Amino acid sequence: MSDSSSSRCSNNCSYAFAHLLLRLWVGMRLFMAGLDKFRWGNGADATFSIANYTDKKAPPIAKLMASNSFLPESMATSFANVVGYLLVLVGIWAALGIFTEFGLLAAGLVFLMLGFGLAALPDDSEVVGNIGLSILIVAAALITSKAKNFSLDGVLFKKKAD
C-alpha cells in the first residue's frame, strides 16, 4: 500500500467532514431561527403555531423596521410575513444538501437579507457579530462543497471512482 492513497483518503474525508459540519450548522441555525418565529412563550408554556407568527411576531417586526428605517411599511410587512417560512425552508434545504451549492447560496442570501433587516434597526451591532460570521461560515461551506459526500447530492449523484 502506498502512503499517497491513505493521505488522499484522509484529505478527502477531512474536506467532506468539514463540509458536513459547516452545512449542518448553517441549516440548523436557519431552521431554528425560523422555528423561533412560530414560538410564543418560554419553557413548558411555549407554543408553536402559524397564528403565533402571523398575529404576534410578524407585526412587531414590521412596525419596528418601518419606524426605524427608510423602508415603507408595506415592504417591512412583506419582509416580516415571509422571513419565518424562508428561514425554515432554506434551513432544511441546506442541511439536507439538495442541490448543495444553490442551497448554500440561498442560505447566504437569507443571512444577507437578515443582515439588511437588522441594519435597518437602530441597534445594528448584531449584523457584524452574528450575521457576518454566519455569512463567513456559509462561504466556507461553499468552498468545501466539492467534497459533499455526506449530502443528498453526494449520495444520489455519486461519481464512480476511476
FENJOTA-V385631 format. One record per residue. N is the residue number from 1. SS is DSSP state (a for helix, b for strand, c for the rest). PHI is phi in degrees with one decimal (NA if undefined). OMEGA is omega in radians with two decimals (999 if undefined). Layout:
# FENJOTA-V385631
n=<N/N>
ss=<SS/SS>
phi=<PHI/PHI>
omega=<OMEGA/OMEGA>
This chain:
# FENJOTA-V385631
n=<1/2/3/4/5/6/7/8/9/10/11/12/13/14/15/16/17/18/19/20/21/22/23/24/25/26/27/28/29/30/31/32/33/34/35/36/37/38/39/40/41/42/43/44/45/46/47/48/49/50/51/52/53/54/55/56/57/58/59/60/61/62/63/64/65/66/67/68/69/70/71/72/73/74/75/76/77/78/79/80/81/82/83/84/85/86/87/88/89/90/91/92/93/94/95/96/97/98/99/100/101/102/103/104/105/106/107/108/109/110/111/112/113/114/115/116/117/118/119/120/121/122/123/124/125/126/127/128/129/130/131/132/133/134/135/136/137/138/139/140/141/142/143/144/145/146/147/148/149/150/151/152/153/154/155/156/157/158/159/160/161/162>
ss=<c/c/a/a/a/a/a/a/a/a/a/a/a/a/a/a/a/a/a/a/a/a/a/a/a/a/a/a/a/a/a/a/a/a/a/a/c/c/b/b/c/c/a/a/a/c/b/b/c/a/a/a/a/a/a/a/a/a/a/a/a/a/a/a/a/a/a/c/c/c/c/c/a/a/a/a/a/a/a/a/a/a/a/a/a/a/a/a/a/a/a/a/a/a/a/a/c/c/c/a/a/a/a/a/a/a/a/a/a/a/a/a/a/a/a/a/a/a/a/c/c/c/c/c/a/a/a/a/a/a/a/a/a/a/a/a/a/a/a/a/a/a/a/c/a/a/a/c/c/c/c/a/a/a/a/a/c/c/c/c/c/c>
phi=<NA/-98.6/-69.4/-66.7/-70.5/-71.7/-71.5/-63.8/-64.6/-66.6/-66.6/-63.2/-65.5/-61.3/-66.1/-64.7/-67.1/-61.2/-63.6/-59.6/-62.7/-64.4/-65.2/-65.5/-62.4/-60.4/-62.2/-64.0/-61.6/-67.4/-59.8/-68.0/-64.9/-68.1/-60.1/-63.4/-66.6/-98.3/-95.2/-134.2/94.3/-131.8/59.8/-68.1/-86.1/-68.1/-126.5/-121.5/-161.7/-65.4/-61.7/-57.3/-69.2/-71.8/-96.2/-111.0/-98.8/-64.3/-59.2/-65.6/-61.6/-62.4/-63.8/-62.2/-65.9/-66.9/-80.9/-116.3/-146.3/-82.8/-70.4/-68.8/-58.6/-64.8/-68.7/-63.8/-66.1/-60.7/-59.2/-64.7/-76.2/-102.9/-59.0/-62.2/-64.9/-62.0/-60.1/-64.2/-64.8/-69.1/-61.4/-64.5/-57.4/-67.0/-64.5/-73.5/79.0/-91.2/47.0/-48.3/-63.7/-67.5/-62.6/-70.4/-61.9/-60.3/-62.1/-62.0/-67.6/-66.2/-61.9/-63.0/-63.1/-63.1/-62.2/-63.3/-61.3/-69.4/-67.2/-76.4/-89.9/-61.1/-105.3/-102.5/-65.7/-71.1/-60.3/-72.8/-68.6/-94.8/-71.4/-60.2/-64.3/-63.1/-66.4/-64.6/-66.8/-62.0/-61.4/-63.7/-64.5/-66.1/-62.8/-91.5/-68.1/-66.0/-102.9/-95.3/-57.5/-103.4/-108.8/-62.0/-58.7/-62.6/-77.4/-76.1/-116.7/-63.1/-84.2/-73.1/-71.0/-76.3>
omega=<3.14/3.12/-3.08/-3.14/3.12/3.12/3.10/3.12/-3.11/3.09/3.14/3.13/3.12/3.11/3.13/3.11/3.11/3.14/3.13/-3.13/-3.14/-3.11/3.11/3.10/-3.14/-3.14/-3.14/-3.11/3.13/-3.12/-3.10/3.08/3.10/3.13/3.13/3.11/-3.11/-3.09/2.99/-3.10/-3.10/3.06/-3.09/-3.13/-3.10/3.04/3.13/3.09/3.08/3.12/3.08/-3.11/-3.03/-3.06/-2.98/-3.06/-3.05/-3.11/3.10/3.09/-3.12/-3.12/3.13/3.14/-3.09/-3.09/-3.09/-3.12/3.11/-3.08/3.03/-3.07/-3.13/3.10/3.13/3.11/3.10/3.12/-3.08/-3.12/-3.05/-2.93/-3.13/3.13/-3.14/3.12/-3.13/-3.08/-3.12/3.07/3.10/3.14/-3.12/-3.10/-3.13/-3.14/3.06/-2.99/-2.92/-3.06/3.12/3.09/3.12/3.05/3.09/3.12/3.11/3.11/3.08/3.07/3.10/3.09/3.09/3.09/3.08/3.12/3.12/3.13/3.11/-3.14/-3.09/-3.14/-3.06/-3.10/-3.13/-3.11/-3.09/-3.05/-3.01/-3.06/3.12/3.09/3.12/3.11/3.07/3.11/3.07/3.12/3.10/3.09/3.09/3.14/-3.12/-3.03/3.04/3.14/-3.07/-3.11/-3.04/3.06/3.09/3.05/-3.09/-3.14/-3.06/-3.04/-3.10/3.09/3.10/3.13/3.13/999>
